Amino acid sequence: VLADNGVCCIDEFDKMDDSTRAVLHEVMEQQTLSIAKAGIICTLNARTSVLAAANPCDSSWNAKRTIVDNINLPHTLLSRFDLIFLMLDPQDENHDRRLGTHLVSLFWRDGPRKRTRSIDCDILRDYIAYARTFINPTLSDEAGQKLIQTYVQMRKIGRGRGTVTAYPRQLESLVRLAEAHARMRLSNLVEEIDVEEATRLHKEALKQAATDPKTGQIDMEILMTGLSASSRAKSAELAKFIIALLRDSNKSFKMNELYDRCREGYKEGFTQTQYEMVIRDLQEENKIVQTSNRYLRMKDV
């Protein structure tokens, strides 16, 4: 609320408690914050942009896992960001030398080396303030058609391989990015050049944040549902194997015993978490039941 009409910067985003994250859902979706205290219910404006930084779970990025598995954040919150970029530490000597030179220069006896700035900070601050105050871009007909064409093309890419590569939320993101680019140009009209730049930024972010590490293809459902298409397919196959195992054996198994049987008989590898998720889904679908002594068996028809 304090950052209304401004920018809210959040560090250590992954370490926020669940109650604070629950508040952010409404803020990032509706730009408002509802408060109920002492019998008084009110809605406050929170029209702010959120710039957040988070660290991976194991303090290092695992290229074999999706962004949802790497970062301790719910996919319902990650999907509300327009752009998600990964800042990785590459194993490159030139990069290490440039970074080391910059850090050491901060402690040189003569002070850090002076840099030639292309624009003064005060001018940049006034430029941003003027753009936010007086520039309110609107979509031109050409830009609107370009946005529709881009969205349809993004949907078409995933339709051919059975995955979803764009949702209406991504179209809304493109509109906001195009308007922001037009505001940077001090233009009150969003043109095709703004849509093209918004599309470029959006695609570049998706390459990093929404790429399935197993297939190398963009899968928006990683951000929307937390699972990629390949993971869902593997879970479905594991569920079929568990159903067949319980039906053929015609007996009950303990949770750990059934897990060991699956590890022995199922050809594809899977994790303990995936196994527990499949068991929970089968229970919710009333295909298997858990008895009072914690045995799993087929549900009686």
C-alpha positions as CSV (number, residue, x, y, z in Angstrom):
1,V,0.0,0.0,0.0
2,L,2.9,2.4,0.8
3,A,4.3,1.7,-2.7
4,D,1.0,2.7,-4.4
5,N,1.8,4.3,-7.8
6,G,5.4,3.2,-7.4
7,V,7.6,0.1,-7.3
8,C,7.8,-2.4,-4.5
9,C,11.2,-4.1,-4.3
10,I,11.4,-7.4,-2.3
11,D,14.6,-9.3,-1.5
12,E,14.7,-12.9,-0.2
13,F,11.3,-13.4,-1.8
14,D,11.5,-17.2,-1.3
15,K,11.8,-16.8,2.5
16,M,8.4,-15.0,3.0
17,D,5.9,-16.8,5.2
18,D,2.7,-18.2,3.8
19,S,0.4,-15.5,5.2
20,T,2.4,-12.7,3.5
21,R,2.4,-14.7,0.2
22,A,-1.4,-15.0,0.5
23,V,-1.7,-11.2,0.6
24,L,0.4,-10.9,-2.5
25,H,-2.0,-12.9,-4.6
26,E,-4.7,-10.2,-4.4
27,V,-2.2,-7.4,-4.8
28,M,-0.7,-8.8,-7.9
29,E,-4.0,-9.8,-9.4
30,Q,-6.4,-7.0,-8.6
31,Q,-4.0,-4.2,-7.5
32,T,-5.9,-3.9,-4.2
33,L,-5.4,-5.0,-0.6
34,S,-8.4,-6.0,1.6
35,I,-8.1,-5.5,5.4
36,A,-10.5,-6.7,8.0
37,K,-9.7,-5.3,11.5
38,A,-11.9,-4.5,14.5
39,G,-15.1,-5.1,12.5
40,I,-14.1,-2.7,9.8
41,I,-13.5,-4.0,6.3
42,C,-11.8,-1.8,3.7
43,T,-10.1,-2.1,0.4
44,L,-6.9,-0.1,-0.2
45,N,-5.2,0.6,-3.5
46,A,-1.9,-1.2,-4.1
47,R,-1.3,-0.1,-7.7
48,T,2.4,-1.0,-7.7
49,S,4.9,-2.9,-9.8
50,V,6.7,-5.7,-7.9
51,L,10.4,-6.3,-8.4
52,A,11.4,-9.4,-6.5
53,A,14.6,-11.5,-6.1
54,A,14.7,-15.1,-4.8
55,N,17.4,-17.7,-4.3
56,P,17.2,-21.4,-5.3
57,C,16.4,-24.0,-2.6
58,D,19.8,-25.7,-2.4
59,S,21.7,-22.4,-2.9
60,S,22.6,-23.5,-6.4
61,W,20.6,-23.8,-9.6
62,N,19.8,-27.4,-10.7
63,A,19.5,-27.4,-14.5
64,K,17.7,-30.7,-14.4
65,R,14.7,-29.3,-12.4
66,T,12.0,-26.7,-13.3
67,I,11.9,-23.2,-11.8
68,V,9.0,-24.3,-9.5
69,D,11.2,-27.1,-8.1
70,N,14.3,-24.9,-7.8
71,I,12.6,-22.0,-6.0
72,N,10.5,-22.4,-2.9
73,L,7.5,-20.4,-4.3
74,P,4.1,-21.6,-5.3
75,H,3.3,-21.7,-9.0
76,T,0.2,-19.6,-8.4
77,L,2.4,-16.7,-7.4
78,L,5.1,-17.2,-10.0
79,S,2.6,-17.1,-12.8
80,R,1.6,-13.6,-11.8
81,F,4.9,-12.1,-12.8
82,D,5.1,-10.6,-16.3
83,L,8.8,-11.4,-16.7
84,I,11.0,-13.9,-14.9
85,F,14.8,-13.9,-15.6
86,L,17.5,-16.3,-14.2
87,M,20.7,-14.7,-12.9
88,L,23.1,-17.7,-13.0
89,D,26.8,-17.8,-12.3
90,P,28.4,-19.2,-15.4
91,Q,31.7,-21.0,-15.3
92,D,33.5,-18.6,-17.6
93,E,37.0,-17.1,-17.1
94,N,36.2,-13.8,-18.9
95,H,33.1,-13.4,-16.8
96,D,35.0,-14.1,-13.6
97,R,37.7,-11.7,-14.5
98,R,35.3,-8.8,-15.2
99,L,33.4,-9.5,-12.0
100,G,36.6,-9.7,-10.0
101,T,37.9,-6.5,-11.5
102,H,34.7,-4.7,-10.6
103,L,34.6,-5.9,-7.0
104,V,38.3,-5.2,-6.4
105,S,38.0,-1.7,-7.9
106,L,35.6,-0.8,-5.1
107,F,38.4,-1.1,-2.6
108,W,41.3,0.5,-4.5
109,R,43.2,3.1,-2.6
110,D,42.3,5.9,-5.0
111,G,38.7,4.9,-4.9
112,P,36.6,3.2,-7.6
113,R,37.3,4.2,-11.1
114,K,35.0,6.9,-12.5
115,R,32.7,5.8,-15.2
116,T,31.4,7.8,-18.0
117,R,27.6,7.9,-17.7
118,S,25.5,8.3,-20.8
119,I,22.8,10.1,-18.8
120,D,22.8,11.9,-15.5
121,C,21.0,10.3,-12.6
122,D,18.9,13.4,-11.9
123,I,17.9,13.7,-15.5
124,L,16.9,10.0,-15.5
125,R,14.9,10.4,-12.3
126,D,13.0,13.4,-13.8
127,Y,12.5,11.5,-17.1
128,I,10.8,8.6,-15.3
129,A,8.7,10.9,-13.1
130,Y,7.5,12.8,-16.2
131,A,6.7,9.6,-18.1
132,R,4.7,8.2,-15.2
133,T,2.8,11.4,-14.6
134,F,1.9,12.7,-18.0
135,I,2.2,9.8,-20.4
136,N,-0.8,7.4,-20.6
137,P,-0.5,5.2,-23.7
138,T,-3.5,3.7,-25.5
139,L,-3.5,0.9,-28.0
140,S,-3.6,1.7,-31.7
141,D,-5.5,-0.5,-34.1
142,E,-2.3,-1.8,-35.6
143,A,-0.9,-2.6,-32.2
144,G,-4.1,-4.3,-31.1
145,Q,-4.1,-6.6,-34.2
146,K,-0.4,-7.3,-33.6
147,L,-1.1,-8.4,-30.0
148,I,-3.9,-10.7,-31.1
149,Q,-1.8,-12.2,-33.9
150,T,1.1,-12.8,-31.4
151,Y,-1.2,-14.5,-28.9
152,V,-2.7,-16.8,-31.5
153,Q,0.7,-17.7,-32.7
154,M,1.9,-18.5,-29.2
155,R,-1.1,-20.7,-28.7
156,K,-0.5,-22.5,-32.0
157,I,3.1,-23.4,-31.1
158,G,1.9,-25.6,-28.2
159,R,-1.2,-27.0,-29.9
160,G,1.0,-29.1,-32.2
161,R,2.7,-31.0,-29.4
162,G,-0.1,-31.2,-26.9
163,T,1.2,-28.5,-24.5
164,V,-0.1,-25.0,-23.5
165,T,2.4,-22.3,-24.4
166,A,0.2,-19.3,-23.6
167,Y,-2.7,-18.3,-21.4
168,P,-4.9,-15.1,-21.4
169,R,-2.6,-13.9,-18.5
170,Q,0.3,-13.9,-21.0
171,L,-1.7,-11.7,-23.3
172,E,-2.3,-9.2,-20.5
173,S,1.4,-9.2,-19.8
174,L,2.1,-8.3,-23.4
175,V,-0.3,-5.4,-23.2
176,R,1.4,-4.1,-20.0
177,L,4.9,-4.5,-21.5
178,A,3.9,-2.8,-24.7
179,E,2.3,0.2,-22.8
180,A,5.5,0.5,-20.7
181,H,7.7,0.6,-23.8
182,A,5.5,3.3,-25.3
183,R,5.7,5.3,-22.1
184,M,9.5,5.0,-22.2
185,R,9.3,6.6,-25.7
186,L,7.1,9.3,-24.2
187,S,4.4,8.3,-26.6
188,N,0.7,8.3,-25.8
189,L,0.1,5.7,-28.5
190,V,1.2,2.1,-28.4
191,E,2.5,1.1,-31.8
192,E,3.7,-2.1,-33.5
193,I,7.3,-1.4,-32.4
194,D,6.2,-1.5,-28.8
195,V,4.4,-4.8,-29.3
196,E,7.5,-6.3,-31.0
197,E,9.8,-5.3,-28.1
198,A,7.3,-6.7,-25.6
199,T,7.1,-10.0,-27.4
200,R,10.9,-10.2,-27.6
201,L,11.2,-9.6,-23.8
202,H,8.4,-12.1,-23.1
203,K,9.9,-14.8,-25.2
204,E,13.3,-14.3,-23.7
205,A,11.9,-14.7,-20.2
206,L,10.0,-17.8,-21.2
207,K,13.1,-19.4,-22.6
208,Q,14.6,-19.2,-19.1
209,A,11.7,-19.7,-16.7
210,A,9.2,-21.9,-18.6
211,T,11.5,-24.4,-20.4
212,D,11.0,-28.1,-19.6
213,P,14.5,-29.4,-18.7
214,K,13.6,-32.8,-20.0
215,T,12.3,-31.8,-23.4
216,G,14.0,-28.4,-23.9
217,Q,10.6,-27.0,-25.0
218,I,8.6,-24.1,-23.6
219,D,5.7,-25.3,-21.4
220,M,3.7,-22.6,-19.8
221,E,2.0,-25.1,-17.5
222,I,5.2,-25.3,-15.5
223,L,4.3,-21.8,-14.2
224,M,0.5,-22.2,-14.2
225,T,0.2,-25.7,-12.6
226,G,3.7,-26.4,-11.3
227,L,4.1,-29.5,-13.5
228,S,5.4,-29.9,-17.0
229,A,3.7,-32.0,-19.7
230,S,6.4,-34.6,-19.4
231,S,6.0,-34.8,-15.6
232,R,2.2,-35.2,-15.9
233,A,2.6,-37.9,-18.5
234,K,5.0,-39.8,-16.2
235,S,2.6,-39.4,-13.3
236,A,-0.2,-40.8,-15.4
237,E,1.9,-43.8,-16.4
238,L,2.9,-44.4,-12.8
239,A,-0.8,-44.2,-11.7
240,K,-1.7,-46.9,-14.2
241,F,1.1,-49.1,-13.0
242,I,0.0,-48.8,-9.4
243,I,-3.7,-49.6,-10.3
244,A,-2.6,-52.6,-12.3
245,L,-0.3,-53.8,-9.5
246,L,-3.0,-53.5,-6.8
247,R,-5.6,-55.2,-9.1
248,D,-3.4,-58.1,-10.2
249,S,-2.1,-58.8,-6.7
250,N,-5.6,-58.5,-5.1
251,K,-4.1,-57.6,-1.8
252,S,-3.2,-54.5,0.3
253,F,0.2,-52.9,0.7
254,K,1.8,-50.6,3.1
255,M,2.8,-47.2,1.7
256,N,6.5,-48.0,1.8
257,E,6.0,-51.6,0.6
258,L,4.0,-50.4,-2.5
259,Y,6.8,-47.8,-3.1
260,D,9.4,-50.6,-3.2
261,R,7.3,-52.7,-5.5
262,C,6.9,-49.8,-7.9
263,R,10.7,-49.1,-7.8
264,E,11.3,-52.8,-8.8
265,G,8.7,-53.2,-11.5
266,Y,8.3,-49.7,-13.0
267,K,10.9,-49.1,-15.7
268,E,10.9,-45.3,-15.6
269,G,12.5,-43.6,-12.6
270,F,10.5,-41.5,-10.2
271,T,11.0,-39.7,-6.9
272,Q,9.4,-40.2,-3.6
273,T,7.5,-36.9,-4.0
274,Q,6.1,-37.9,-7.3
275,Y,5.0,-41.2,-5.9
276,E,3.2,-39.5,-3.0
277,M,1.5,-37.1,-5.3
278,V,0.2,-39.9,-7.5
279,I,-1.1,-41.8,-4.4
280,R,-2.8,-38.7,-3.2
281,D,-4.4,-38.1,-6.6
282,L,-5.6,-41.7,-6.8
283,Q,-7.2,-41.4,-3.3
284,E,-9.0,-38.1,-4.3
285,E,-10.3,-39.9,-7.4
286,N,-11.6,-42.7,-5.2
287,K,-9.6,-45.3,-7.1
288,I,-7.7,-46.5,-4.1
289,V,-8.4,-46.3,-0.4
290,Q,-6.2,-46.3,2.7
291,T,-7.5,-48.5,5.5
292,S,-7.3,-47.8,9.3
293,N,-4.0,-49.6,9.6
294,R,-2.5,-47.5,6.8
295,Y,-2.7,-50.2,4.1
296,L,-3.5,-49.2,0.5
297,R,-5.9,-51.3,-1.6
298,M,-8.3,-50.9,-4.5
299,K,-11.6,-49.3,-3.8
300,D,-14.5,-51.9,-3.7
301,V,-16.9,-51.4,-6.6
